[in-house]
Structures are given as structure tokens and as C-alpha cells.
């Protein structure tokens, strides 16, 4: 993947909608977080998922 394209297309979000995020998307994000490398192979990590129903 070319880094420059995503870097040029980035933007900030200053407001959020009330629409719930689909569980499939949450699962994909959590999986990516689990697979992401840790600094200096520092394995312990905590991932929190907060939902408001």
C-alpha cells in the first residue's frame, strides 16, 4: 500500500452520528488490534470495547 495516498486523504471528524456500528465492523477492528505489532515485542495489552445499548 502506498502511504502517501491515505496520508493525503485523511481528515478529522468533529461530530459523530447516533447510528450504531455494525458488530461485523467492531469484530474486524478488534481482530486488527489483536494482530497489530507491539513496541519492542511487549506482548501484554488491553483492548476495551464499550457499547451503550
N, CA, C and O atoms as a Tripos MOL2 file, in Angstrom:
@<TRIPOS>MOLECULE
protein
  212   211    53     0     0
PROTEIN
NO_CHARGES

@<TRIPOS>ATOM
      1 N           0.8440   -1.1850    0.0000 N.3       1 UNK1
      2 CA          0.0000    0.0000    0.0000 C.3       1 UNK1
      3 C           0.8830    1.2400    0.0000 C.2       1 UNK1
      4 O           1.8730    1.3180    0.7270 O.2       1 UNK1
      5 N           0.5170    2.1780   -0.8050 N.am      2 UNK2
      6 CA          1.2230    3.4410   -0.8680 C.3       2 UNK2
      7 C           0.7920    4.3170    0.3020 C.2       2 UNK2
      8 O          -0.4010    4.5450    0.4990 O.2       2 UNK2
      9 N           1.7520    4.8070    1.0760 N.am      3 UNK3
     10 CA          1.4350    5.5990    2.2660 C.3       3 UNK3
     11 C           0.9240    6.9820    1.9230 C.2       3 UNK3
     12 O           0.0880    7.5280    2.6430 O.2       3 UNK3
     13 N           1.4120    7.5570    0.8400 N.am      4 UNK4
     14 CA          1.0690    8.9470    0.5370 C.3       4 UNK4
     15 C          -0.4130    9.1480    0.2620 C.2       4 UNK4
     16 O          -0.9760   10.1660    0.6630 O.2       4 UNK4
     17 N          -1.0530    8.2090   -0.4060 N.am      5 UNK5
     18 CA         -2.4770    8.3750   -0.7240 C.3       5 UNK5
     19 C          -3.3430    8.4750    0.5390 C.2       5 UNK5
     20 O          -4.1000    9.4360    0.6710 O.2       5 UNK5
     21 N          -3.2550    7.5020    1.4830 N.am      6 UNK6
     22 CA         -4.0660    7.6560    2.7020 C.3       6 UNK6
     23 C          -3.6810    8.9010    3.5120 C.2       6 UNK6
     24 O          -4.5400    9.5260    4.1340 O.2       6 UNK6
     25 N          -2.4060    9.2560    3.5040 N.am      7 UNK7
     26 CA         -1.9690   10.4370    4.2540 C.3       7 UNK7
     27 C          -2.5780   11.7100    3.6650 C.2       7 UNK7
     28 O          -2.9420   12.6250    4.4040 O.2       7 UNK7
     29 N          -2.6870   11.7680    2.3450 N.am      8 UNK8
     30 CA         -3.2520   12.9530    1.7050 C.3       8 UNK8
     31 C          -4.7690   13.0160    1.8580 C.2       8 UNK8
     32 O          -5.3490   14.1020    1.8580 O.2       8 UNK8
     33 N          -5.4120   11.8580    1.9880 N.am      9 UNK9
     34 CA         -6.8790   11.8210    2.0500 C.3       9 UNK9
     35 C          -7.4230   11.8290    3.4700 C.2       9 UNK9
     36 O          -8.6370   11.7420    3.6600 O.2       9 UNK9
     37 N          -6.5630   11.9300    4.4620 N.am     10 UNK10
     38 CA         -7.0270   11.8750    5.8530 C.3      10 UNK10
     39 C          -7.8300   13.1300    6.2040 C.2      10 UNK10
     40 O          -7.6970   14.1720    5.5630 O.2      10 UNK10
     41 N          -8.6510   13.0050    7.2180 N.am     11 UNK11
     42 CA         -9.4550   14.1340    7.6810 C.3      11 UNK11
     43 C          -9.8260   13.9120    9.1350 C.2      11 UNK11
     44 O          -9.7510   12.7900    9.6360 O.2      11 UNK11
     45 N         -10.2230   14.9650    9.8030 N.am     12 UNK12
     46 CA        -10.6280   14.8950   11.2020 C.3      12 UNK12
     47 C         -12.1430   14.9140   11.2960 C.2      12 UNK12
     48 O         -12.8160   15.6140   10.5390 O.2      12 UNK12
     49 N         -12.6700   14.1390   12.2300 N.am     13 UNK13
     50 CA        -14.1110   14.1070   12.4730 C.3      13 UNK13
     51 C         -14.3670   14.8090   13.7940 C.2      13 UNK13
     52 O         -13.7850   14.4540   14.8190 O.2      13 UNK13
     53 N         -15.2330   15.8010   13.7660 N.am     14 UNK14
     54 CA        -15.5130   16.5560   14.9820 C.3      14 UNK14
     55 C         -16.9300   16.3440   15.4900 C.2      14 UNK14
     56 O         -17.3230   16.8930   16.5190 O.2      14 UNK14
     57 N         -17.6830   15.5510   14.7630 N.am     15 UNK15
     58 CA        -19.0250   15.2130   15.2280 C.3      15 UNK15
     59 C         -19.3270   13.7770   14.8210 C.2      15 UNK15
     60 O         -18.8130   13.2820   13.8180 O.2      15 UNK15
     61 N         -20.1460   13.1330   15.5920 N.am     16 UNK16
     62 CA        -20.4630   11.7380   15.3660 C.3      16 UNK16
     63 C         -21.9720   11.5630   15.2930 C.2      16 UNK16
     64 O         -22.7250   12.3210   15.9040 O.2      16 UNK16
     65 N         -22.4020   10.5740   14.5530 N.am     17 UNK17
     66 CA        -23.8330   10.2950   14.4580 C.3      17 UNK17
     67 C         -24.2420    9.3320   15.5640 C.2      17 UNK17
     68 O         -23.3930    8.7370   16.2270 O.2      17 UNK17
     69 N         -25.5350    9.1850   15.7560 N.am     18 UNK18
     70 CA        -26.0710    8.2660   16.7540 C.3      18 UNK18
     71 C         -26.2220    6.8500   16.2030 C.2      18 UNK18
     72 O         -26.6570    5.9470   16.9180 O.2      18 UNK18
     73 N         -25.8670    6.6560   14.9470 N.am     19 UNK19
     74 CA        -26.0120    5.3490   14.3070 C.3      19 UNK19
     75 C         -25.0460    4.3480   14.9420 C.2      19 UNK19
     76 O         -23.8630    4.6410   15.1160 O.2      19 UNK19
     77 N         -25.5550    3.1810   15.2810 N.am     20 UNK20
     78 CA        -24.7260    2.1360   15.8900 C.3      20 UNK20
     79 C         -23.7800    1.5370   14.8540 C.2      20 UNK20
     80 O         -24.1130    1.4410   13.6730 O.2      20 UNK20
     81 N         -22.6000    1.1370   15.3130 N.am     21 UNK21
     82 CA        -21.6290    0.4840   14.4410 C.3      21 UNK21
     83 C         -21.9820   -0.9970   14.3740 C.2      21 UNK21
     84 O         -22.2530   -1.6300   15.3950 O.2      21 UNK21
     85 N         -21.9750   -1.5410   13.1590 N.am     22 UNK22
     86 CA        -22.3290   -2.9420   12.9670 C.3      22 UNK22
     87 C         -21.3240   -3.8470   13.6820 C.2      22 UNK22
     88 O         -20.1290   -3.5500   13.7100 O.2      22 UNK22
     89 N         -21.8060   -4.9450   14.2570 N.am     23 UNK23
     90 CA        -20.9500   -5.8620   15.0110 C.3      23 UNK23
     91 C         -19.8270   -6.4290   14.1440 C.2      23 UNK23
     92 O         -18.7290   -6.6680   14.6450 O.2      23 UNK23
     93 N         -20.0810   -6.6470   12.8610 N.am     24 UNK24
     94 CA        -19.0450   -7.1670   11.9730 C.3      24 UNK24
     95 C         -17.8610   -6.2030   11.8890 C.2      24 UNK24
     96 O         -16.7080   -6.6340   11.8530 O.2      24 UNK24
     97 N         -18.1470   -4.8980   11.8590 N.am     25 UNK25
     98 CA        -17.0810   -3.8960   11.8040 C.3      25 UNK25
     99 C         -16.3100   -3.8530   13.1160 C.2      25 UNK25
    100 O         -15.0850   -3.7310   13.1150 O.2      25 UNK25
    101 N         -17.0140   -3.9530   14.2230 N.am     26 UNK26
    102 CA        -16.3560   -3.9760   15.5310 C.3      26 UNK26
    103 C         -15.4430   -5.1880   15.6270 C.2      26 UNK26
    104 O         -14.3130   -5.0770   16.1000 O.2      26 UNK26
    105 N         -15.9230   -6.3440   15.1810 N.am     27 UNK27
    106 CA        -15.1160   -7.5610   15.2220 C.3      27 UNK27
    107 C         -13.8570   -7.4210   14.3810 C.2      27 UNK27
    108 O         -12.7880   -7.8780   14.7860 O.2      27 UNK27
    109 N         -13.9710   -6.7930   13.2120 N.am     28 UNK28
    110 CA        -12.8250   -6.5880   12.3310 C.3      28 UNK28
    111 C         -11.7990   -5.6460   12.9650 C.2      28 UNK28
    112 O         -10.5950   -5.8850   12.8730 O.2      28 UNK28
    113 N         -12.2690   -4.5930   13.5990 N.am     29 UNK29
    114 CA        -11.3720   -3.6530   14.2760 C.3      29 UNK29
    115 C         -10.6500   -4.3370   15.4300 C.2      29 UNK29
    116 O          -9.4460   -4.1490   15.6110 O.2      29 UNK29
    117 N         -11.3800   -5.1280   16.2080 N.am     30 UNK30
    118 CA        -10.7640   -5.8360   17.3300 C.3      30 UNK30
    119 C          -9.7400   -6.8570   16.8470 C.2      30 UNK30
    120 O          -8.6890   -7.0150   17.4680 O.2      30 UNK30
    121 N         -10.0310   -7.5460   15.7550 N.am     31 UNK31
    122 CA         -9.0930   -8.5180   15.1920 C.3      31 UNK31
    123 C          -7.8140   -7.8120   14.7310 C.2      31 UNK31
    124 O          -6.7120   -8.3060   14.9680 O.2      31 UNK31
    125 N          -7.9610   -6.6630   14.0760 N.am     32 UNK32
    126 CA         -6.7970   -5.9000   13.6340 C.3      32 UNK32
    127 C          -5.9620   -5.4450   14.8330 C.2      32 UNK32
    128 O          -4.7330   -5.4710   14.7740 O.2      32 UNK32
    129 N          -6.6120   -5.0340   15.9070 N.am     33 UNK33
    130 CA         -5.8990   -4.6050   17.1090 C.3      33 UNK33
    131 C          -5.1390   -5.7660   17.7320 C.2      33 UNK33
    132 O          -4.0270   -5.5840   18.2260 O.2      33 UNK33
    133 N          -5.7260   -6.9520   17.7130 N.am     34 UNK34
    134 CA         -5.0550   -8.1290   18.2690 C.3      34 UNK34
    135 C          -3.8280   -8.5230   17.4480 C.2      34 UNK34
    136 O          -2.8380   -9.0040   17.9980 O.2      34 UNK34
    137 N          -3.8930   -8.3200   16.1420 N.am     35 UNK35
    138 CA         -2.7950   -8.7150   15.2600 C.3      35 UNK35
    139 C          -1.7200   -7.6440   15.1170 C.2      35 UNK35
    140 O          -0.6420   -7.9210   14.5900 O.2      35 UNK35
    141 N          -1.9950   -6.4400   15.5730 N.am     36 UNK36
    142 CA         -1.0460   -5.3320   15.4230 C.3      36 UNK36
    143 C           0.2120   -5.6060   16.2520 C.2      36 UNK36
    144 O           0.1320   -6.1630   17.3470 O.2      36 UNK36
    145 N           1.3690   -5.2110   15.7220 N.am     37 UNK37
    146 CA          2.6060   -5.4220   16.4780 C.3      37 UNK37
    147 C           2.6380   -4.5300   17.7200 C.2      37 UNK37
    148 O           1.9940   -3.4830   17.7780 O.2      37 UNK37
    149 N           3.4040   -4.9780   18.7020 N.am     38 UNK38
    150 CA          3.5680   -4.2000   19.9260 C.3      38 UNK38
    151 C           4.9880   -3.6590   19.9650 C.2      38 UNK38
    152 O           5.8980   -4.2590   19.3940 O.2      38 UNK38
    153 N           5.1800   -2.5420   20.6280 N.am     39 UNK39
    154 CA          6.5080   -1.9290   20.7180 C.3      39 UNK39
    155 C           7.4850   -2.8710   21.4130 C.2      39 UNK39
    156 O           7.1750   -3.4390   22.4600 O.2      39 UNK39
    157 N           8.6350   -3.0290   20.8370 N.am     40 UNK40
    158 CA          9.6980   -3.9040   21.3490 C.3      40 UNK40
    159 C           9.1640   -5.2690   21.7750 C.2      40 UNK40
    160 O           9.6360   -5.8490   22.7530 O.2      40 UNK40
    161 N           8.1860   -5.7730   21.0450 N.am     41 UNK41
    162 CA          7.5870   -7.0790   21.3130 C.3      41 UNK41
    163 C           7.0270   -7.1750   22.7350 C.2      41 UNK41
    164 O           7.0470   -8.2430   23.3470 O.2      41 UNK41
    165 N           6.5380   -6.0710   23.2410 N.am     42 UNK42
    166 CA          5.9240   -6.0220   24.5740 C.3      42 UNK42
    167 C           4.5120   -6.5920   24.4360 C.2      42 UNK42
    168 O           3.5860   -5.8760   24.0570 O.2      42 UNK42
    169 N           4.3530   -7.8510   24.7380 N.am     43 UNK43
    170 CA          3.1320   -8.5820   24.4350 C.3      43 UNK43
    171 C           1.8770   -8.1580   25.2030 C.2      43 UNK43
    172 O           0.8240   -8.0180   24.5810 O.2      43 UNK43
    173 N           1.9340   -7.9480   26.5210 N.am     44 UNK44
    174 CA          0.6840   -7.6470   27.2340 C.3      44 UNK44
    175 C          -0.0050   -6.3950   26.6910 C.2      44 UNK44
    176 O           0.6200   -5.3520   26.5000 O.2      44 UNK44
    177 N          -1.2780   -6.5270   26.4550 N.am     45 UNK45
    178 CA         -2.0680   -5.3830   26.0040 C.3      45 UNK45
    179 C          -3.4960   -5.5410   26.5060 C.2      45 UNK45
    180 O          -3.9320   -6.6460   26.8270 O.2      45 UNK45
    181 N          -4.2050   -4.4490   26.5690 N.am     46 UNK46
    182 CA         -5.6050   -4.4690   26.9780 C.3      46 UNK46
    183 C          -6.4100   -3.7730   25.9000 C.2      46 UNK46
    184 O          -6.0710   -2.6670   25.4780 O.2      46 UNK46
    185 N          -7.4660   -4.4150   25.4590 N.am     47 UNK47
    186 CA         -8.3570   -3.8370   24.4560 C.3      47 UNK47
    187 C          -9.7500   -3.7940   25.0810 C.2      47 UNK47
    188 O         -10.2890   -4.8180   25.4990 O.2      47 UNK47
    189 N         -10.3100   -2.6120   25.1370 N.am     48 UNK48
    190 CA        -11.6300   -2.4390   25.7230 C.3      48 UNK48
    191 C         -12.6420   -2.1340   24.6360 C.2      48 UNK48
    192 O         -12.3860   -1.3420   23.7290 O.2      48 UNK48
    193 N         -13.7940   -2.7750   24.7440 N.am     49 UNK49
    194 CA        -14.8940   -2.4880   23.8370 C.3      49 UNK49
    195 C         -16.0530   -1.9870   24.6850 C.2      49 UNK49
    196 O         -16.5630   -2.7060   25.5440 O.2      49 UNK49
    197 N         -16.4580   -0.7650   24.4380 N.am     50 UNK50
    198 CA        -17.5520   -0.1770   25.1960 C.3      50 UNK50
    199 C         -18.7500    0.0250   24.2500 C.2      50 UNK50
    200 O         -18.6190    0.6220   23.1810 O.2      50 UNK50
    201 N         -19.8800   -0.4700   24.6560 N.am     51 UNK51
    202 CA        -21.1000   -0.2350   23.8910 C.3      51 UNK51
    203 C         -22.1770    0.2410   24.8450 C.2      51 UNK51
    204 O         -22.1970   -0.1120   26.0240 O.2      51 UNK51
    205 N         -23.0650    1.0480   24.3050 N.am     52 UNK52
    206 CA        -24.1550    1.5860   25.0980 C.3      52 UNK52
    207 C         -25.4500    1.1630   24.4230 C.2      52 UNK52
    208 O         -25.7470    1.6120   23.3160 O.2      52 UNK52
    209 N         -26.2110    0.3190   25.0670 N.am     53 UNK53
    210 CA        -27.4470   -0.1800   24.4580 C.3      53 UNK53
    211 C         -28.6480    0.4430   25.1180 C.2      53 UNK53
    212 O         -29.7820    0.1480   24.7420 O.2      53 UNK53
@<TRIPOS>BOND
     1     1     2 1
     2     2     3 1
     3     3     4 2
     4     3     5 am
     5     5     6 1
     6     6     7 1
     7     7     8 2
     8     7     9 am
     9     9    10 1
    10    10    11 1
    11    11    12 2
    12    11    13 am
    13    13    14 1
    14    14    15 1
    15    15    16 2
    16    15    17 am
    17    17    18 1
    18    18    19 1
    19    19    20 2
    20    19    21 am
    21    21    22 1
    22    22    23 1
    23    23    24 2
    24    23    25 am
    25    25    26 1
    26    26    27 1
    27    27    28 2
    28    27    29 am
    29    29    30 1
    30    30    31 1
    31    31    32 2
    32    31    33 am
    33    33    34 1
    34    34    35 1
    35    35    36 2
    36    35    37 am
    37    37    38 1
    38    38    39 1
    39    39    40 2
    40    39    41 am
    41    41    42 1
    42    42    43 1
    43    43    44 2
    44    43    45 am
    45    45    46 1
    46    46    47 1
    47    47    48 2
    48    47    49 am
    49    49    50 1
    50    50    51 1
    51    51    52 2
    52    51    53 am
    53    53    54 1
    54    54    55 1
    55    55    56 2
    56    55    57 am
    57    57    58 1
    58    58    59 1
    59    59    60 2
    60    59    61 am
    61    61    62 1
    62    62    63 1
    63    63    64 2
    64    63    65 am
    65    65    66 1
    66    66    67 1
    67    67    68 2
    68    67    69 am
    69    69    70 1
    70    70    71 1
    71    71    72 2
    72    71    73 am
    73    73    74 1
    74    74    75 1
    75    75    76 2
    76    75    77 am
    77    77    78 1
    78    78    79 1
    79    79    80 2
    80    79    81 am
    81    81    82 1
    82    82    83 1
    83    83    84 2
    84    83    85 am
    85    85    86 1
    86    86    87 1
    87    87    88 2
    88    87    89 am
    89    89    90 1
    90    90    91 1
    91    91    92 2
    92    91    93 am
    93    93    94 1
    94    94    95 1
    95    95    96 2
    96    95    97 am
    97    97    98 1
    98    98    99 1
    99    99   100 2
   100    99   101 am
   101   101   102 1
   102   102   103 1
   103   103   104 2
   104   103   105 am
   105   105   106 1
   106   106   107 1
   107   107   108 2
   108   107   109 am
   109   109   110 1
   110   110   111 1
   111   111   112 2
   112   111   113 am
   113   113   114 1
   114   114   115 1
   115   115   116 2
   116   115   117 am
   117   117   118 1
   118   118   119 1
   119   119   120 2
   120   119   121 am
   121   121   122 1
   122   122   123 1
   123   123   124 2
   124   123   125 am
   125   125   126 1
   126   126   127 1
   127   127   128 2
   128   127   129 am
   129   129   130 1
   130   130   131 1
   131   131   132 2
   132   131   133 am
   133   133   134 1
   134   134   135 1
   135   135   136 2
   136   135   137 am
   137   137   138 1
   138   138   139 1
   139   139   140 2
   140   139   141 am
   141   141   142 1
   142   142   143 1
   143   143   144 2
   144   143   145 am
   145   145   146 1
   146   146   147 1
   147   147   148 2
   148   147   149 am
   149   149   150 1
   150   150   151 1
   151   151   152 2
   152   151   153 am
   153   153   154 1
   154   154   155 1
   155   155   156 2
   156   155   157 am
   157   157   158 1
   158   158   159 1
   159   159   160 2
   160   159   161 am
   161   161   162 1
   162   162   163 1
   163   163   164 2
   164   163   165 am
   165   165   166 1
   166   166   167 1
   167   167   168 2
   168   167   169 am
   169   169   170 1
   170   170   171 1
   171   171   172 2
   172   171   173 am
   173   173   174 1
   174   174   175 1
   175   175   176 2
   176   175   177 am
   177   177   178 1
   178   178   179 1
   179   179   180 2
   180   179   181 am
   181   181   182 1
   182   182   183 1
   183   183   184 2
   184   183   185 am
   185   185   186 1
   186   186   187 1
   187   187   188 2
   188   187   189 am
   189   189   190 1
   190   190   191 1
   191   191   192 2
   192   191   193 am
   193   193   194 1
   194   194   195 1
   195   195   196 2
   196   195   197 am
   197   197   198 1
   198   198   199 1
   199   199   200 2
   200   199   201 am
   201   201   202 1
   202   202   203 1
   203   203   204 2
   204   203   205 am
   205   205   206 1
   206   206   207 1
   207   207   208 2
   208   207   209 am
   209   209   210 1
   210   210   211 1
   211   211   212 2
@<TRIPOS>SUBSTRUCTURE
     1 UNK1         2 RESIDUE 1 A UNK
     2 UNK2         6 RESIDUE 1 A UNK
     3 UNK3        10 RESIDUE 1 A UNK
     4 UNK4        14 RESIDUE 1 A UNK
     5 UNK5        18 RESIDUE 1 A UNK
     6 UNK6        22 RESIDUE 1 A UNK
     7 UNK7        26 RESIDUE 1 A UNK
     8 UNK8        30 RESIDUE 1 A UNK
     9 UNK9        34 RESIDUE 1 A UNK
    10 UNK10       38 RESIDUE 1 A UNK
    11 UNK11       42 RESIDUE 1 A UNK
    12 UNK12       46 RESIDUE 1 A UNK
    13 UNK13       50 RESIDUE 1 A UNK
    14 UNK14       54 RESIDUE 1 A UNK
    15 UNK15       58 RESIDUE 1 A UNK
    16 UNK16       62 RESIDUE 1 A UNK
    17 UNK17       66 RESIDUE 1 A UNK
    18 UNK18       70 RESIDUE 1 A UNK
    19 UNK19       74 RESIDUE 1 A UNK
    20 UNK20       78 RESIDUE 1 A UNK
    21 UNK21       82 RESIDUE 1 A UNK
    22 UNK22       86 RESIDUE 1 A UNK
    23 UNK23       90 RESIDUE 1 A UNK
    24 UNK24       94 RESIDUE 1 A UNK
    25 UNK25       98 RESIDUE 1 A UNK
    26 UNK26      102 RESIDUE 1 A UNK
    27 UNK27      106 RESIDUE 1 A UNK
    28 UNK28      110 RESIDUE 1 A UNK
    29 UNK29      114 RESIDUE 1 A UNK
    30 UNK30      118 RESIDUE 1 A UNK
    31 UNK31      122 RESIDUE 1 A UNK
    32 UNK32      126 RESIDUE 1 A UNK
    33 UNK33      130 RESIDUE 1 A UNK
    34 UNK34      134 RESIDUE 1 A UNK
    35 UNK35      138 RESIDUE 1 A UNK
    36 UNK36      142 RESIDUE 1 A UNK
    37 UNK37      146 RESIDUE 1 A UNK
    38 UNK38      150 RESIDUE 1 A UNK
    39 UNK39      154 RESIDUE 1 A UNK
    40 UNK40      158 RESIDUE 1 A UNK
    41 UNK41      162 RESIDUE 1 A UNK
    42 UNK42      166 RESIDUE 1 A UNK
    43 UNK43      170 RESIDUE 1 A UNK
    44 UNK44      174 RESIDUE 1 A UNK
    45 UNK45      178 RESIDUE 1 A UNK
    46 UNK46      182 RESIDUE 1 A UNK
    47 UNK47      186 RESIDUE 1 A UNK
    48 UNK48      190 RESIDUE 1 A UNK
    49 UNK49      194 RESIDUE 1 A UNK
    50 UNK50      198 RESIDUE 1 A UNK
    51 UNK51      202 RESIDUE 1 A UNK
    52 UNK52      206 RESIDUE 1 A UNK
    53 UNK53      210 RESIDUE 1 A UNK
